[in-house]
Amino acid sequence: MAFVDSIMTALGIGTKKPQPPKTRARAAAPAQPSRPRQAAPGQKAPPRRREDPRLDAGPARAERAERPHTADRAQAVERPEPRGGTTLPALSPRDLDSFGSDVRSPAAAEQQRFIDPGRKVTIPQPALADQRVVSQILSYVGGVLTAPGGAVKTTEEQRLHCVVLENGYLLVPKTDPINQHVMAVRALIARLGVRIEHQWLVDLDIIRKVYDFHDRRNRDQIVGSDDQLKMQRAFVDLVRKAAELKASDVDMIIGRDSATVRLRVQGIITEIAQLTPNYAHQMASAAFAMAGVSDVNYRLTDFQGAQVSDPKHGISLPLEIQSLRLQFNPIPGLGRHMVTRLLYAEQEGSDRDVDELGYEDFQIRDIRLLRQLSTGIVVISGPTGSGKSTTLQRALRTLYREKKGEIKIITIEDPPEYVIEGAIQLAVMNADTDEERTEAFRKAIAAALRSDPDVIMIGEVRDAASAKLACEASMTGHQVWCSLHTNDAASILDRLRDKGLEDYKVADPSLFTGLIAQRLVRELCPHCRTPLKRAWNSINPDIRGELKIICDAAGGMDDVHVANSDGCEHCRKKSPGYRGRTVVAETLLPNEEFMLHIRAQRKLEAIRYWKQDLKGVTMLEHAIVKMLRGQIDPKEISRVGPLFHFDPKRIETLSHLIAARRTP
């Protein structure tokens, strides 16, 4: 409870009834009545401009206006209730579009100098923008008249098809330059008297990027507002408390009526706080605004990713945190799920290799052997949160030091999680769809190949194209390290085949030189662990039979222990009964005989050959070894596989490992 109270205090809320932060009420300026425009003699009177209902003094009408349209709720964010009890209505894009011309943003007011209804406007004929003009457009840093809140009031659909810049450029799609949206904007700028110097035909993607870059510049300018800074500090305080517990992730689940904050410590999720949805939405938005690598806009109903590594405005991450990886997911009821992955910094001057992660000596030798090769592809696999990125970072950093900095390492990641010493790290971000992200990965890999690398690291092999580029890199004299999501090492080759890689490449031992699979399991606290004999009745009856058979084959259960749920002074603060997490893994260096079985699609024979002839040890066997040495609780085995998949006859083969590192 003490930790929960400290979290709640850091967030500025109570543990019983969380309240949203109070903000200073803004005094609304009195609305000026609008005078109807007079009709000319003999003409029909023009329709009266629709006023925004919130500018009307009538209480019933104002009450109706405060209820946002259903389509707007997805993007409308609640505002906290200010002192005095007056609720400020949320503003959505549709609300802004419904305002009259006398309700303007500061940008619109500043842009009025470009508006002259009395000016006769002649729009030039469209011309195809060449590469020089496109480069000029993409480097443009001036105002955008058609941006949301700009002087030329456009709809979202119109903004997808054209853009008007303050420098007099009108950009329209070269595939359909006279569609209804473009024609409507042309008519609007002619009526407003906006001078157009050039009309350029461009790709739709260029139009989108102009708006995106403009939005990013505006976001950077307003990120220092007091309310947002307070929320960013509250978010960093939450991260700081999580880092004290060595949490790997902070989960924030925002529902319609409540929001929950949970931490993942040593693989286990624990709820630590309840927030109001309003407060949690503001914190999520503020966290997104801190990101240096992200999509341009925070969109409540979209899947988005971002990375925070260098916050501004006097806010800094805890010293032990190198960066934060943010993932935003929409959930039903207009809710939000924000996951913050804490990426811890290595100690300065650390020479740590993979040996401290929990690999066995023979596995460490395998990885060192792979680092000495000048070509070939090394694939590290495992589920999300299995430590793949840490293993890659340790292996490549050690490789760079072993080569005395005389090699060039280029990484392609989405986004870079850890700083890798000596590496040129390319970030693949800001892609809106999986297709765009896959294409961005492919382009980045191709660019890396043209950049004179010695070693390439691919954060994830996403499709056949990236797999083929990895093979091309290896066949042209480069070493490649990459990651993949599979259940075991041998399944890496199955997955590559499923992605469309040709069989002759999948089964080539000179191409795929190393296959590594790993998981993370909790390691027992050596100071308070409990002997299995004493805790036998607490063991799940479903596994007692298999567990006894394994222990009997190993000579008894004297060295097997379980976690003490109460913990001790050494572990109670972070995770009672455990001191951290350790790797269980399998390292497979395929040879020609192994690949002959793979080529013939005889996977079971290939695995049998690896275990018997190449002395391979599976991930499940590695977990059993650590259990028999007293390092992990028997229930941790389920994170790797069921106990009944283990053959007790293998105990004799593994006996040298069981005796190698018994925990004191």
N, C-alpha and C positions, 0 to 999 in steps of 0.2 A: 504493500500500500504506500510505503514511503516514496517509492519510485513513481507510482501513479500520481501521487500528490505533487511531486516535483514537476512532472510533465504538465499537469494541469496548471500549475503556477506559472510555468514557462509560457504556456499558451494564453495566460491571462484569464482563465476561467475557473469555476469551481467544480468540484467532483460530483455534486448533486444535481444542480440545475444550471447547465452551461448557458451563459447569456452572450449574445452577439456584442461585439465592441460598440460602444456608443460613439457617435461622431457628431460634430457640430452641425446643427441644422442650418441649411442654406436658406436665406431669405429669398423668396421668389419675387422677382420684379413684377410689378403690376402690368397686366396685359393691356395693350392699347387697342381700343376698338378699331376694327377695320372698316374703312369707308368704301361702300360699293362703287365700282367704276361706272361712270355715267355713259349711257349709250348715245351715240351720235343721232341727230335728227333722222327719222325714217328707218333707224336700225332697231333690231330687237335687242332688248337689254341682255348683256352677257350674264351667264350664270354666276352666282355669288361664289367666291372662293371658299372652299370648305375649311373652316377653322379647326385647329386641334382642340378636341373637347376639354383637354386639361387646362386650356387658357380661359375657359368659360367659368364664370363665378358660380353657376348653378350647382348646388351640392349634389343633387341626384345625378346630374350629367357627369360631374367629376368622379363620382363613385363608380359609375359604369366605365369610365375611361381608365380607371386604375386596374381593371381586369384585363391582362394582356390576352391578345388573340392566341388561340391554341398553337398556331404555327410559330408564334413568336417566342413561346416559352422555352424552346430549345436553346435559344441564344440569349434570352434575357437573364440577367443575374440579379438576385435580390440585393437591395440596399439595406443596411442596418437601420433600425428605427432610431431616429435622432431624439434628443431631449424635446419634451413638449408633446410627444405622442403623435405628431403628424407624420404619416407614412409617405415617403417619396416614391412615386411609381417607378417601376423598372422601365428602362428604355431599350427597345430592341431595334434592329435595322428597319422593320416595318414602321415602328413609331417614328423614327427619324424621317423616313420617306413621306409620312403623312403630315409632317409639320408644314406650315405655310412658309412663304418665301421670306417672311420677316423673322423667322427663327433660324439663326445661322450659327455655325461653328466659328471659332476665331479664324480658322483657315479661310472659310468662305468670306468673312468680312475683309480679310486682307486681300483676297483675290478679286474684290469688286472692281479694282482698277482695270481688269481685263474685260469687264462687261460694259457695253455701250449699245443699248437697244436702238439708238438712232443711227448707228453705223451700218452702212451697206456692206454686206459680207459676200465675197465671192470665194467659194471653196475651190482650190486648184484641182485639176484632174489627178487621180491617184497615180503614183509611180512606185515601181517595185524597189523596195529598200535593199541596197547591196550590203555587203559585209561591213563596209566602213560606216554606213548609216546605222546598221543594227548595233555595232559596237558603241557608237555615239549614244544611241537610245538607252542601252543597258548601263551606260556610265552616267546617265543624266541624274542630277541631284536636285533639280528644281521642283516646283509645285506641279500637282496634277489636278486640273480643274474638274475632272469628272470623278475624282475619288470620293468615297463616302464623306459627306459633310462639306464637299467642295462647292465652288460657286456655280458650277453647271450640275444641276440636280438630275441624277440618272438612277435608273433601277439597277438591281443586281444583274438582271439578265442583259441589260444594255452594256454593263461594264465587262461582260464576258466577250463582247464583240468589238469594242472600240475604246479608245482612250484619247483625251485631249490634254496636251501639256501646255504649261505656261509659255514655253518658247515658240508656240504657234504650230506645233506638230499635231496632226490628227492621224492616229494609227488605226487601220481597219484590216480585217482578215483578208489575205490574198485569195483564199479559197471562195469567199462569198462577200465581196465588198459592197453589195447593194441589198443586203438582207434588211428585213423590217426594223431591226434594232439599230443598225447603222443609219438607215434613212431617218429614223426618229431623232437620233442625236444630231445628225446634220441639220435637220429642221430646227432643233432647239438652239444650237449654237448660232444659226443664222438669225433667229428671232432675238437672241440675247446680244447679238453684235460682237461675238467673239472672233477676233482676227485669226485666220488660219493661213500660215505661210506655206506649209507643205502637207500633203496627204500621202501617207506612206502605206504600201501594202506589205504586211508582215505576217508571220505565223501567229496563230492564236496563242502559242506558248509565250511569245514575246510580250503580248498584251498582258497576260497574267503576271509575268515577271515584273513589268513596270509597276503594276498595282502592289505586288508583293514587296518590292524594294521600297516603295513609298510608305507602305504600312510599317515596315521594319524601322525606317528612319523616324516615323512619328512615334512608334512605341519606345524607341530609345530615348526620345525627348521627354516623354511623360513618365518614364519609369521611376523617377525620383519623387513622386508625389508622397505626401506625408502618410496617408492611409496605406498605400501600397508598401512603403518602407516598413511600417509597423508590422504588416502581415509577413513581409519577407524576414524580418528579424524573428518573429514568432516561429516561422518555418525553420529557420536555421537553429533556433533554440531546441526545437523538436529533434532535428538531426543530431545536435550535440548530445542530447540525452541518449539517443539511440546509439551513438558512437561509444558512449561510456560503457554500454552493455555489449559492445562488439556486434551489434545487430547487422544483418546483411541487407535487410529491406525494411522500409516503413510503408505500410499499407494504409490508405485513407479511402474508405468506402462511404460515399455520400448518397444517401437515399432521400426520399421525399420528406420524411419526418425527422430523421436523425442522421448523424454521421459518426463513424467508428474509426478509431486509429488503432492499428495493430502493428506489432513488431515481429520480425522473424529473427530469432536468436538461436544459432546453432541448428537451423533447420526447422524449428518449432515456432508456430504462430501463437502470439499472446496478445489479447486485447488489453490496451492500457488507458484508453480515454474515450469519452463521448463528447462530440461537438454538435453545435447547431448546424444544420445544412448551410445556412447563410454564411456563417463563419468559415466552414470548411471550403465552400466554393471560392470565397475570397482568398483563402490561403493557397488553393490549387492554382488560381489565376496568377497570384503573386509569385509563386514558385516558377511558373512557366515564364514570366517576364524576366526572371533572373538568368535564364538560359543564354549561353553564348552560341550554342548550336541547336537550332530548332526550326520548326515551321515558322512562317512569318506571323500568322495570327493564331490566337488561342480560340479553338472552335469547340464548343461544349458538346456537340453531337458527333465529333469525329475521333477516330483513333489517332493519337499523336505521340511523338517521342521527342525528347529534348535532353540536353546535357548541360549541367551547371559546373563550371570549374573556376571561374574568376568573377565572383559577384562584385558589383560596384557600390557606390554610395556608402562607404564605410562598413559594409557588411562583408564578413569573411567566414569561410568554412572552418570547422575545427582543424587543428594542425594535422591530426591523423587522417583526415579525409582528403584524398586527392581530387575527387570530383563526384558528382551525383548524376546518375542516369535516371531520367524521369520517363514514365510511360503513363499515358492518359487513355482510359477506355470509357466509352459511354455505356451506361447501364440503364435498364428500364426505369420509367418514372422520371426521366430527365435527370438522372443521377450521374455520378462520376466515380470512377475508380482510378486513383492515382497511386502508382507504385514508385517509390524512390529507392533505387539501388545505391547503397553506400560503397564507394570504391576507395579502399584504404591505401594510403601511401606507404611505400616501403621506407624503412629507416634510412637516413642519409648515409651513404657509404656502405650499405649492406651488400654483402657478397653472396646472398642466399641463392642456392640453386634449388632444383625440384626436390632434393633430398629431404628438406624440412617439411615437405607437404604430406609425407606419409608413404612414399614409394619405398619398396624393398630395394636392397642393394643391387640385385640382379636387374631390376627394372631401371634403376638409375644408370647402370652400365649400358643398357639398351639405348636410353635417351642420349647419353653422351656419345655413343657410337653413331647415332643418327645425325648428331650435330657435326660430326667430322666429314660427312658426305658433302660433295659439292653439288650434287643433283638429287632428284627424287622428291616425292611428295610425302610429307608426314601429316597424317590426319588424326586429330584428337577429338573424340566423340563423347557424348554424354548429354543428359537432359539439361534444361535450364537450371542454373544454380549449382552445377556440379563442379565448378572450379576450372572449367576449360580455359577461360581467359587468363586466370592466374598462372596456370601451367605454361601457356603459350608465352606470357610475358617473362616468366622466369627463364624458360629455355632460350628465348631470343636474346634476352639481356646477357645471359651467360655466354651465348655464342659470340656476341659482339665483343665481350671482354676477352674470350679465348683467342679471337682473331686480332686482338690488340687494336680494335677500331679500324682495321684495314679493309672492311667490307661495307657495302651499302645495303641497308635493309629498308624496304618499303612495305608498309602495311596498308591494307584497305579494310576499314571497319565501319560499323553502323551503330553508333559512332565509336571512336576510340575510347576504350574504357580506362586503360592504364597508360601512363607515359612509359615508353620503352626506350631505354638508353640507346642513343645512336641511331634510332630509326626515324625515317620520314613517314609520318602517319597521316594518311589521307582519310578524311571523313566523308562518308556517304550519308547525306541527310537531306531533309526538305523534299522528299519524294512523297506524293500524296497517295499513291496506290502501290500494291505489291509489284505490279508490272513495271511501274516507273522505278521502284527501288531496285528491282532485278536488273533493269537496263542500266541504271546508274552504277551498279556493281560491275557489270560487264565492261562498261566504258572505263571505269577506274582501273580494272585489272589490265585492260588493253593499254591504258596510258602508262601504268607501272612498267609493263614490258618494254615500252619505248624509252624508259628513263634510266637505262643502264644499271639495273639492280644486280646484286649478287644473291640476295635472299628476298623472297616475297612472302608476306603473311596475309592470307585472306580470312577475314573474320568469320565468314560462313560461305560454304559452297552452296549456292541457291538453286542452280539449274544446270542443264547440260552445257549451256554456253560457258558459264564460269568454270565448270569442271574441265571442259576442253581447253580453255585458256590456261588453266593450271597445268594441264598435261603439256601444252605447248611450251610453257615456261620451263618445265623440267627438261623437256627434250632439247631445248636450246641452251642448256647449260646453267640453269638456275635451280636453287633449292627452294621448295615451297612448303610452308607450314599453313595449315588451315583447320577449321573445325566443322563438325557435322553433328546432327542429332540422331544417334542410334543407341540401341540397347547394349551392344557389345562390339568388340573390335572387328570380328569377322563380318558382322552385318554392315560395316562401312562399305564394303565392296558391293553388297546387295543394294544398298541405298544409291550408290553411284550408278549402278546398272539401271535402277528404277528411274533415275533422273535422265537417262538417255545416253549415258556414256557407252561407247562401243566395247564389246566383250574383250577384244584384243588389248585394249588399254586397261580395262579393269583388272585383267589377269596378268599384267606385266610387272614382275617383281623389280624391274629396274625403274619403273615409274612410281609405283606405290611401295616405298621402302619401309614405312613405319605406320602401324595401325595401333592407336592407343585409345582405350576406353576407361572412364573413371566415374566414380561417385564420391560424395562426401557423406560420412557418417560421424555421429557424435562419439568423442573419446571420453572414457570414464575418468573422473577425478581420482588420482591414485591415493589421495589422502583419506577419502571416505567411502570408497567403493565397498560393496557388500558381497561376501562369498555366495556363490550360487547355491551351495548346500543350505545355507541359512535362509535363503529367500525362495527355495524351491516351490513352496506353495503359492507364491505370487506369480509364477510363470504361467502363461496361457496354456491351458490343458491341451489345446490343439497341437502344440509344438513340443510338448514334453517328451513324447515318444522318440521323435527324430533327434532331439537334443541329447537325450540319454545315450542313444546309439552312437552319436558322434563323439561324445565325451568318453564313453567306454572304449571306443577305438583309439582314442588319444591317450588312454591310460588313466582316465578319471577326470573329475571336474574340480580338482583342487585349485587350479589356476583360473577358472572361469568366474567372473564377477558380474554383478548387476549394479545399476545406479542406486545411490542413496537419495531418495526423493527429498529428504530434508537438507541435504548438502552439508557443507562445513564452511569454515571461515575462508577457505581458499576458493570456493566455487559458488557459495550461496548468492552472492550479489549478482552474478551474471546468469548462471544457469545451474541450479542445484543438481549436484551429482555428476556434472560434466566439466571438463576443462577446455573444451574447444572441439574442433572437427578435424578429421583426418581423412586422407584419400584411401579408397580401395580401388585397385586398378588392374588392368591387364595390358601388357605390351606385346605386340605381335610384329615380328620382323619377317615377312613372308619370303620364302625362297621359291625356286622353280617347282619343286615337288608340291608344295602347298598350293601354288597357283594352278598347277595342272588339275587339281581337284576342283578349284574354283571355276576354271574354264569349262570343265565338264559339268558344272553345277552340282557338284557333290560336296555340299557345305559340311555335312556331318563328318564325312571322311576327312575333310581338310582340318577340322577342329581336332579330331582324334589324332591325326598325324602331328599337329602342332603340340598337343599335350604330351604325347608319348615320345616322339622323336626329337622335337625341339625343346622339350622340357618346359612347355608353356604352363602358366598358372592363370586360371580364369579369375574374373572379378569376384565371383561368389566364393571361390576357394580362398582368395586373399582375405575376404571378410571373415571366413571361418577361422583362418589362421590368427587373425587379430582377436577374435573372440576367445580362442583357446589360450592365447597369451595373456588374457585379462585386460585387453585394451578397450574392447567395446562390449556393450550389453548385447545379449542374444537377440533382443527384440530389434536391434539395429539391422540385423541380417535381412529383415523384410524390405529394407530400402534397396537391396541389391537383387534378391530373388528368394524363393521359398527354400526352406531347409531341405525338403525332400528331393530337391534337384541335385543335392550334393551326394557323391558316392563315397561312403566311409572307407572304401578300399584305397582311396587316394591319400588317406592320412599318412601312410608310410612314406609316400613320395614327398609329402609336404613336411615331414617331421623335422627336417633341418631348418625350415623356416619357422616352425612353431617354437623351436628351442633358441632361435637366433636372437630375438629381442624381447625377452620377457620383461614386462614392466616391473620395476622394483617395488 
